[in-house]
Amino acid sequence: MSELEINERGVPQYPKGHAGRLLATLAAIDLLADATAIRIAEYTGLSKGNIDTYVKVLNTQFGTSIVKEGSAYKIHEWGSVLQKNGVRKYLIRSDK
């Protein structure tokens, strides 16, 4: 991960198609108090227009239960595949 570009918040900028984009989205939803698509995009550097798609993939392929309450995403269930502490690592540089 050390070769990836890092945004101003210290979040690695994963290439298109990289699973890190999904995991960074999930970790940002967990971290942010008001996890709207705009705030997630600003924090992670991901495209606001892709956040819904990433959430759908997390729910269907990884067993999470992320719902949208108003304009904010909330994690109702992490599922049995992904571990919270492991996912959080995708929001920070590994070479710190």
Chimera marker file (.cmm) of the C-alpha trace (Angstrom):
<marker_set name="trace">
<marker id="1" x="0.000" y="0.000" z="0.000" r="1" g="1" b="0" radius="0.5"/>
<marker id="2" x="2.926" y="2.393" z="0.471" r="1" g="1" b="0" radius="0.5"/>
<marker id="3" x="3.096" y="3.138" z="-3.285" r="1" g="1" b="0" radius="0.5"/>
<marker id="4" x="-0.447" y="4.507" z="-3.385" r="1" g="1" b="0" radius="0.5"/>
<marker id="5" x="-1.130" y="8.222" z="-3.461" r="1" g="1" b="0" radius="0.5"/>
<marker id="6" x="-2.449" y="9.516" z="-0.127" r="1" g="1" b="0" radius="0.5"/>
<marker id="7" x="-5.079" y="12.270" z="0.140" r="1" g="1" b="0" radius="0.5"/>
<marker id="8" x="-4.940" y="15.199" z="2.583" r="1" g="1" b="0" radius="0.5"/>
<marker id="9" x="-6.728" y="13.130" z="5.246" r="1" g="1" b="0" radius="0.5"/>
<marker id="10" x="-4.193" y="10.310" z="4.966" r="1" g="1" b="0" radius="0.5"/>
<marker id="11" x="-6.511" y="7.962" z="3.057" r="1" g="1" b="0" radius="0.5"/>
<marker id="12" x="-4.838" y="5.824" z="0.373" r="1" g="1" b="0" radius="0.5"/>
<marker id="13" x="-6.207" y="6.416" z="-3.125" r="1" g="1" b="0" radius="0.5"/>
<marker id="14" x="-6.951" y="2.917" z="-4.362" r="1" g="1" b="0" radius="0.5"/>
<marker id="15" x="-7.051" y="2.318" z="-8.120" r="1" g="1" b="0" radius="0.5"/>
<marker id="16" x="-10.320" y="1.719" z="-9.946" r="1" g="1" b="0" radius="0.5"/>
<marker id="17" x="-11.586" y="-1.810" z="-9.296" r="1" g="1" b="0" radius="0.5"/>
<marker id="18" x="-9.527" y="-2.262" z="-6.099" r="1" g="1" b="0" radius="0.5"/>
<marker id="19" x="-11.385" y="-3.761" z="-3.125" r="1" g="1" b="0" radius="0.5"/>
<marker id="20" x="-9.786" y="-1.072" z="-0.962" r="1" g="1" b="0" radius="0.5"/>
<marker id="21" x="-12.360" y="1.381" z="-2.331" r="1" g="1" b="0" radius="0.5"/>
<marker id="22" x="-15.167" y="-0.730" z="-0.869" r="1" g="1" b="0" radius="0.5"/>
<marker id="23" x="-13.422" y="-1.153" z="2.457" r="1" g="1" b="0" radius="0.5"/>
<marker id="24" x="-12.522" y="2.542" z="2.704" r="1" g="1" b="0" radius="0.5"/>
<marker id="25" x="-16.189" y="3.358" z="2.072" r="1" g="1" b="0" radius="0.5"/>
<marker id="26" x="-17.293" y="1.005" z="4.852" r="1" g="1" b="0" radius="0.5"/>
<marker id="27" x="-14.677" y="2.337" z="7.275" r="1" g="1" b="0" radius="0.5"/>
<marker id="28" x="-15.685" y="5.936" z="6.505" r="1" g="1" b="0" radius="0.5"/>
<marker id="29" x="-19.348" y="5.140" z="7.185" r="1" g="1" b="0" radius="0.5"/>
<marker id="30" x="-18.284" y="3.693" z="10.529" r="1" g="1" b="0" radius="0.5"/>
<marker id="31" x="-16.056" y="6.679" z="11.351" r="1" g="1" b="0" radius="0.5"/>
<marker id="32" x="-18.152" y="9.653" z="10.255" r="1" g="1" b="0" radius="0.5"/>
<marker id="33" x="-20.996" y="10.857" z="12.469" r="1" g="1" b="0" radius="0.5"/>
<marker id="34" x="-23.084" y="12.012" z="9.490" r="1" g="1" b="0" radius="0.5"/>
<marker id="35" x="-21.958" y="9.637" z="6.736" r="1" g="1" b="0" radius="0.5"/>
<marker id="36" x="-23.572" y="11.201" z="3.675" r="1" g="1" b="0" radius="0.5"/>
<marker id="37" x="-22.242" y="10.400" z="0.198" r="1" g="1" b="0" radius="0.5"/>
<marker id="38" x="-20.722" y="13.887" z="0.055" r="1" g="1" b="0" radius="0.5"/>
<marker id="39" x="-18.896" y="13.517" z="3.382" r="1" g="1" b="0" radius="0.5"/>
<marker id="40" x="-17.696" y="9.994" z="2.531" r="1" g="1" b="0" radius="0.5"/>
<marker id="41" x="-16.396" y="11.229" z="-0.833" r="1" g="1" b="0" radius="0.5"/>
<marker id="42" x="-14.672" y="14.243" z="0.734" r="1" g="1" b="0" radius="0.5"/>
<marker id="43" x="-13.014" y="12.092" z="3.381" r="1" g="1" b="0" radius="0.5"/>
<marker id="44" x="-11.937" y="9.180" z="1.181" r="1" g="1" b="0" radius="0.5"/>
<marker id="45" x="-11.318" y="10.939" z="-2.127" r="1" g="1" b="0" radius="0.5"/>
<marker id="46" x="-13.755" y="8.589" z="-3.857" r="1" g="1" b="0" radius="0.5"/>
<marker id="47" x="-16.379" y="9.751" z="-6.319" r="1" g="1" b="0" radius="0.5"/>
<marker id="48" x="-19.652" y="10.737" z="-4.646" r="1" g="1" b="0" radius="0.5"/>
<marker id="49" x="-21.531" y="9.072" z="-7.503" r="1" g="1" b="0" radius="0.5"/>
<marker id="50" x="-19.998" y="5.670" z="-6.716" r="1" g="1" b="0" radius="0.5"/>
<marker id="51" x="-20.823" y="5.522" z="-3.005" r="1" g="1" b="0" radius="0.5"/>
<marker id="52" x="-24.285" y="3.953" z="-3.547" r="1" g="1" b="0" radius="0.5"/>
<marker id="53" x="-22.729" y="1.300" z="-5.787" r="1" g="1" b="0" radius="0.5"/>
<marker id="54" x="-20.024" y="0.501" z="-3.234" r="1" g="1" b="0" radius="0.5"/>
<marker id="55" x="-22.659" y="0.153" z="-0.496" r="1" g="1" b="0" radius="0.5"/>
<marker id="56" x="-24.731" y="-2.210" z="-2.664" r="1" g="1" b="0" radius="0.5"/>
<marker id="57" x="-21.671" y="-4.375" z="-3.337" r="1" g="1" b="0" radius="0.5"/>
<marker id="58" x="-20.791" y="-4.461" z="0.371" r="1" g="1" b="0" radius="0.5"/>
<marker id="59" x="-24.335" y="-5.538" z="1.224" r="1" g="1" b="0" radius="0.5"/>
<marker id="60" x="-24.710" y="-8.170" z="-1.503" r="1" g="1" b="0" radius="0.5"/>
<marker id="61" x="-21.206" y="-9.625" z="-1.669" r="1" g="1" b="0" radius="0.5"/>
<marker id="62" x="-19.843" y="-9.150" z="1.841" r="1" g="1" b="0" radius="0.5"/>
<marker id="63" x="-22.983" y="-9.601" z="3.946" r="1" g="1" b="0" radius="0.5"/>
<marker id="64" x="-23.040" y="-6.181" z="5.555" r="1" g="1" b="0" radius="0.5"/>
<marker id="65" x="-26.301" y="-4.398" z="6.246" r="1" g="1" b="0" radius="0.5"/>
<marker id="66" x="-25.802" y="-0.730" z="5.450" r="1" g="1" b="0" radius="0.5"/>
<marker id="67" x="-28.949" y="1.351" z="5.146" r="1" g="1" b="0" radius="0.5"/>
<marker id="68" x="-29.587" y="4.922" z="4.170" r="1" g="1" b="0" radius="0.5"/>
<marker id="69" x="-31.468" y="6.886" z="6.821" r="1" g="1" b="0" radius="0.5"/>
<marker id="70" x="-32.336" y="10.198" z="5.222" r="1" g="1" b="0" radius="0.5"/>
<marker id="71" x="-29.162" y="11.132" z="3.389" r="1" g="1" b="0" radius="0.5"/>
<marker id="72" x="-26.774" y="9.361" z="5.785" r="1" g="1" b="0" radius="0.5"/>
<marker id="73" x="-25.585" y="5.771" z="5.651" r="1" g="1" b="0" radius="0.5"/>
<marker id="74" x="-25.687" y="3.656" z="8.811" r="1" g="1" b="0" radius="0.5"/>
<marker id="75" x="-24.151" y="0.255" z="9.453" r="1" g="1" b="0" radius="0.5"/>
<marker id="76" x="-26.768" y="-1.992" z="11.001" r="1" g="1" b="0" radius="0.5"/>
<marker id="77" x="-24.750" y="-5.212" z="10.718" r="1" g="1" b="0" radius="0.5"/>
<marker id="78" x="-21.146" y="-5.960" z="9.819" r="1" g="1" b="0" radius="0.5"/>
<marker id="79" x="-21.958" y="-9.532" z="8.779" r="1" g="1" b="0" radius="0.5"/>
<marker id="80" x="-19.652" y="-12.491" z="9.303" r="1" g="1" b="0" radius="0.5"/>
<marker id="81" x="-17.076" y="-11.836" z="6.555" r="1" g="1" b="0" radius="0.5"/>
<marker id="82" x="-15.539" y="-8.453" z="7.382" r="1" g="1" b="0" radius="0.5"/>
<marker id="83" x="-13.944" y="-7.496" z="10.684" r="1" g="1" b="0" radius="0.5"/>
<marker id="84" x="-14.244" y="-3.902" z="11.852" r="1" g="1" b="0" radius="0.5"/>
<marker id="85" x="-10.600" y="-3.491" z="12.927" r="1" g="1" b="0" radius="0.5"/>
<marker id="86" x="-9.297" y="-4.943" z="9.676" r="1" g="1" b="0" radius="0.5"/>
<marker id="87" x="-11.538" y="-2.746" z="7.546" r="1" g="1" b="0" radius="0.5"/>
<marker id="88" x="-10.441" y="0.401" z="9.384" r="1" g="1" b="0" radius="0.5"/>
<marker id="89" x="-6.880" y="-0.195" z="8.159" r="1" g="1" b="0" radius="0.5"/>
<marker id="90" x="-8.023" y="0.719" z="4.647" r="1" g="1" b="0" radius="0.5"/>
<marker id="91" x="-8.499" y="4.339" z="5.751" r="1" g="1" b="0" radius="0.5"/>
<marker id="92" x="-4.913" y="4.824" z="6.892" r="1" g="1" b="0" radius="0.5"/>
<marker id="93" x="-1.473" y="4.516" z="5.385" r="1" g="1" b="0" radius="0.5"/>
<marker id="94" x="0.217" y="1.248" z="6.252" r="1" g="1" b="0" radius="0.5"/>
<marker id="95" x="3.700" y="2.809" z="6.357" r="1" g="1" b="0" radius="0.5"/>
<marker id="96" x="2.980" y="5.301" z="9.168" r="1" g="1" b="0" radius="0.5"/>
<link id1="1" id2="2" r="1" g="1" b="0" radius="0.2"/>
<link id1="2" id2="3" r="1" g="1" b="0" radius="0.2"/>
<link id1="3" id2="4" r="1" g="1" b="0" radius="0.2"/>
<link id1="4" id2="5" r="1" g="1" b="0" radius="0.2"/>
<link id1="5" id2="6" r="1" g="1" b="0" radius="0.2"/>
<link id1="6" id2="7" r="1" g="1" b="0" radius="0.2"/>
<link id1="7" id2="8" r="1" g="1" b="0" radius="0.2"/>
<link id1="8" id2="9" r="1" g="1" b="0" radius="0.2"/>
<link id1="9" id2="10" r="1" g="1" b="0" radius="0.2"/>
<link id1="10" id2="11" r="1" g="1" b="0" radius="0.2"/>
<link id1="11" id2="12" r="1" g="1" b="0" radius="0.2"/>
<link id1="12" id2="13" r="1" g="1" b="0" radius="0.2"/>
<link id1="13" id2="14" r="1" g="1" b="0" radius="0.2"/>
<link id1="14" id2="15" r="1" g="1" b="0" radius="0.2"/>
<link id1="15" id2="16" r="1" g="1" b="0" radius="0.2"/>
<link id1="16" id2="17" r="1" g="1" b="0" radius="0.2"/>
<link id1="17" id2="18" r="1" g="1" b="0" radius="0.2"/>
<link id1="18" id2="19" r="1" g="1" b="0" radius="0.2"/>
<link id1="19" id2="20" r="1" g="1" b="0" radius="0.2"/>
<link id1="20" id2="21" r="1" g="1" b="0" radius="0.2"/>
<link id1="21" id2="22" r="1" g="1" b="0" radius="0.2"/>
<link id1="22" id2="23" r="1" g="1" b="0" radius="0.2"/>
<link id1="23" id2="24" r="1" g="1" b="0" radius="0.2"/>
<link id1="24" id2="25" r="1" g="1" b="0" radius="0.2"/>
<link id1="25" id2="26" r="1" g="1" b="0" radius="0.2"/>
<link id1="26" id2="27" r="1" g="1" b="0" radius="0.2"/>
<link id1="27" id2="28" r="1" g="1" b="0" radius="0.2"/>
<link id1="28" id2="29" r="1" g="1" b="0" radius="0.2"/>
<link id1="29" id2="30" r="1" g="1" b="0" radius="0.2"/>
<link id1="30" id2="31" r="1" g="1" b="0" radius="0.2"/>
<link id1="31" id2="32" r="1" g="1" b="0" radius="0.2"/>
<link id1="32" id2="33" r="1" g="1" b="0" radius="0.2"/>
<link id1="33" id2="34" r="1" g="1" b="0" radius="0.2"/>
<link id1="34" id2="35" r="1" g="1" b="0" radius="0.2"/>
<link id1="35" id2="36" r="1" g="1" b="0" radius="0.2"/>
<link id1="36" id2="37" r="1" g="1" b="0" radius="0.2"/>
<link id1="37" id2="38" r="1" g="1" b="0" radius="0.2"/>
<link id1="38" id2="39" r="1" g="1" b="0" radius="0.2"/>
<link id1="39" id2="40" r="1" g="1" b="0" radius="0.2"/>
<link id1="40" id2="41" r="1" g="1" b="0" radius="0.2"/>
<link id1="41" id2="42" r="1" g="1" b="0" radius="0.2"/>
<link id1="42" id2="43" r="1" g="1" b="0" radius="0.2"/>
<link id1="43" id2="44" r="1" g="1" b="0" radius="0.2"/>
<link id1="44" id2="45" r="1" g="1" b="0" radius="0.2"/>
<link id1="45" id2="46" r="1" g="1" b="0" radius="0.2"/>
<link id1="46" id2="47" r="1" g="1" b="0" radius="0.2"/>
<link id1="47" id2="48" r="1" g="1" b="0" radius="0.2"/>
<link id1="48" id2="49" r="1" g="1" b="0" radius="0.2"/>
<link id1="49" id2="50" r="1" g="1" b="0" radius="0.2"/>
<link id1="50" id2="51" r="1" g="1" b="0" radius="0.2"/>
<link id1="51" id2="52" r="1" g="1" b="0" radius="0.2"/>
<link id1="52" id2="53" r="1" g="1" b="0" radius="0.2"/>
<link id1="53" id2="54" r="1" g="1" b="0" radius="0.2"/>
<link id1="54" id2="55" r="1" g="1" b="0" radius="0.2"/>
<link id1="55" id2="56" r="1" g="1" b="0" radius="0.2"/>
<link id1="56" id2="57" r="1" g="1" b="0" radius="0.2"/>
<link id1="57" id2="58" r="1" g="1" b="0" radius="0.2"/>
<link id1="58" id2="59" r="1" g="1" b="0" radius="0.2"/>
<link id1="59" id2="60" r="1" g="1" b="0" radius="0.2"/>
<link id1="60" id2="61" r="1" g="1" b="0" radius="0.2"/>
<link id1="61" id2="62" r="1" g="1" b="0" radius="0.2"/>
<link id1="62" id2="63" r="1" g="1" b="0" radius="0.2"/>
<link id1="63" id2="64" r="1" g="1" b="0" radius="0.2"/>
<link id1="64" id2="65" r="1" g="1" b="0" radius="0.2"/>
<link id1="65" id2="66" r="1" g="1" b="0" radius="0.2"/>
<link id1="66" id2="67" r="1" g="1" b="0" radius="0.2"/>
<link id1="67" id2="68" r="1" g="1" b="0" radius="0.2"/>
<link id1="68" id2="69" r="1" g="1" b="0" radius="0.2"/>
<link id1="69" id2="70" r="1" g="1" b="0" radius="0.2"/>
<link id1="70" id2="71" r="1" g="1" b="0" radius="0.2"/>
<link id1="71" id2="72" r="1" g="1" b="0" radius="0.2"/>
<link id1="72" id2="73" r="1" g="1" b="0" radius="0.2"/>
<link id1="73" id2="74" r="1" g="1" b="0" radius="0.2"/>
<link id1="74" id2="75" r="1" g="1" b="0" radius="0.2"/>
<link id1="75" id2="76" r="1" g="1" b="0" radius="0.2"/>
<link id1="76" id2="77" r="1" g="1" b="0" radius="0.2"/>
<link id1="77" id2="78" r="1" g="1" b="0" radius="0.2"/>
<link id1="78" id2="79" r="1" g="1" b="0" radius="0.2"/>
<link id1="79" id2="80" r="1" g="1" b="0" radius="0.2"/>
<link id1="80" id2="81" r="1" g="1" b="0" radius="0.2"/>
<link id1="81" id2="82" r="1" g="1" b="0" radius="0.2"/>
<link id1="82" id2="83" r="1" g="1" b="0" radius="0.2"/>
<link id1="83" id2="84" r="1" g="1" b="0" radius="0.2"/>
<link id1="84" id2="85" r="1" g="1" b="0" radius="0.2"/>
<link id1="85" id2="86" r="1" g="1" b="0" radius="0.2"/>
<link id1="86" id2="87" r="1" g="1" b="0" radius="0.2"/>
<link id1="87" id2="88" r="1" g="1" b="0" radius="0.2"/>
<link id1="88" id2="89" r="1" g="1" b="0" radius="0.2"/>
<link id1="89" id2="90" r="1" g="1" b="0" radius="0.2"/>
<link id1="90" id2="91" r="1" g="1" b="0" radius="0.2"/>
<link id1="91" id2="92" r="1" g="1" b="0" radius="0.2"/>
<link id1="92" id2="93" r="1" g="1" b="0" radius="0.2"/>
<link id1="93" id2="94" r="1" g="1" b="0" radius="0.2"/>
<link id1="94" id2="95" r="1" g="1" b="0" radius="0.2"/>
<link id1="95" id2="96" r="1" g="1" b="0" radius="0.2"/>
</marker_set>
